[in-house]
Amino acid sequence: MRIISGKNKGRRILAPKNLPVRPTTDMAKESLFNILNNHVYFEEIDVLDLFAGTGNISYEFASRGANIIHSVDDNRHCTNFIERTAQSLNYTNIHSIQSDYKYFIRHAHIQWDLIFADPPYAMREIFQGLPNLIFEHQLLKENGFFILEHPEIYSYEDHPNFREHRNYGRVHFTFFENREVK
């Protein structure tokens, strides 16, 4: 994987092969951040990266100057890798947290401008309930975005906070927005 833009543009990061992850492809990540370029000022946002895995998305936000990035994963090897990589890249704004996603969401006492989640594709129950869980616990600041990476079998167009859907090959992103629902 590589960092697409920002202060560490082009930097390659090699993750250990034994991590139980499926990183977002560089093509999909580049497309995602091209969309975000039109909607956020990276230097002004706080980010939650759920199911952070290798930290691929977290590093991209950090390279672009995001304020604070909380990288949450339940696998200790993943969070240790994120910590080591963040230190090697001088990213003091990445905070790696080992936690189950449900526990973390239920006990979070802050809000973020942007939440990105890339759960394991095999865990169907996550995809069915995660958008509601995010909004029920009011984790997004006003006009904040929640972006869910998911397999193509899921559609969220009927969700009250749905904004748009994009797909890049096998990678699908659904964007939700914290707005007043009428």
N, C-alpha and C positions, 0 to 999 in steps of 0.2 A: 504494500500500500504506500501511497505517497501523499504528501500535503500539496493541495492544489494551488493555494494562493496565500498571500500574507507574508509575514516576516520569514517564514521557513518554507516558502514556495519551492517545490521540487524535491524536498527532503524525503528520502525513502525510509520507511520504518519496517523492520523485519520482526514479525511476531513469532514467538515459539510455535512450532507445529503442534504441540500438545494442548494448546488452548481450545476449549470447546466453542468455537466461534464461527460465524459466517459474516465476515466484514462486508459492509456496503461497498459495491464495486466503485472504482475510481470514476467511471463514466456516469453512474447514477449520482455519486456524491458531487461531481462537478455540476451536473444539471440541477441538483437540489440547491446548491449554493448560488448558482446563477439566478434562480428564482428568488432566493432570500435577499440577494443584493438589491432587489427592487422593493423590498418590504421592511428591512431593518437596517439600523446603523449598528454594525457589529460592536463598535466601541462602547455602546450604551446598553448592552443587553446582558442579562444573567440567564444562564442556560442550564437545563437539567438534561443529561444524557442517560436515559434509562436503558438497561441491558447494554451497557457500554462496551462489553467485550474487550477488544484490543484498545479501545479509546480512539479509534479512527476518526469519528465525528468530533469528539472533544478536542483533538489536536487541531482540527481544521478551524473550529471556533476560536481556539486560543491563538492560532497563527494570525487570525484576522482581528484580534484585539478584544475579544469579548471580556466583560468585566470579571465574572465569576462563572466557573463551569463545575457543576457537581456531576461526577461520573459514577454511576451506581451500577454495580453488578453483584450477583450473589456468589460468584466464583472468586475465591481468594487469589488464585493464580492470575486471573484477569486484573483484579484491582492492584496487585503487586506490580504487574507489568506496566499498568497505566502510571503508577507512582514513579517507577524507575524511568520510564520514557519521558514523563513530564519534567522530571528533574534534569534529564540529559538535554532537553530542549529549552531549559530555563523558563518553563511555564509555571510560574508561582500561582496562577489563577485557576489551576485545575485541582480539585479536591476529590480524591478517589475514595469511595465509600463502599464497603462490602455489606450488602444487605439484600434481603428478599424484597422484591419490588412492592408487594402489598404492604409489608411492614413499613417500608420507607414512606410510601404514599400516605399511609394512615397516621404516621408520626411526624410528617414534615410540617414545620411551622413557618415556612417562608413561601413566597411565590416567585415564579420565574417569568421572564418575558417570552421564553421559548423552551419548549420541552420536545425532545426528540426521543422516540422509542423504537427499537429494532429488536423485538422479542424473537426467541427461537421459533422458526416457522412451524415446528411440530406441536407447539403448545397452543392448541386451538382455544382453550378457555381464556387465555390472555387476550387474544384478538377480539373475542366476543364482549369482554367486559372492560377492557382498559380505557377506552374513551370516556365511558360513564364514570369510572373511578377517578380519572383526572379531574373532571368537571365537578363531581360531587364533593371532592375534597378541596375545591377552589385553589388549585395549584398554580393557575395562570394569572398573571397580572391582567388588568383591563387591556383589551385588544391584543393580548398575547396569543402566540401560535402553539399548537400541539401538532407535531408531525409524526405520523405512524407509518413505519415501513412494514409492508405486509405482502403475503402472497396474493395472487390475483383472485382467489376464490372469495375474498371479502369485499363487501361494498358498504360504504358508510354514508351514502348520499341522503339517507333519511334521517341521519343524526341532526339534532337541532343546531349543533355548532359546526356542521360541515361547511367547508369553504370551497375546496377543490380537490381533484384527484389527478395524479400524473403517473404515467408508467414509462419505464425505461427498460425494455426487454422484460426480464422476469422480476424486476424490482418495481414495486408499486408504492407510491407515497400518497397518503391522504392527509390533507391539511385541515385542521380544525381551528376555529378562532373563538376566543373568549369575548363575546359581544353580547349585548342585551338581546335576548331572544324575544321576538314579538309573536 
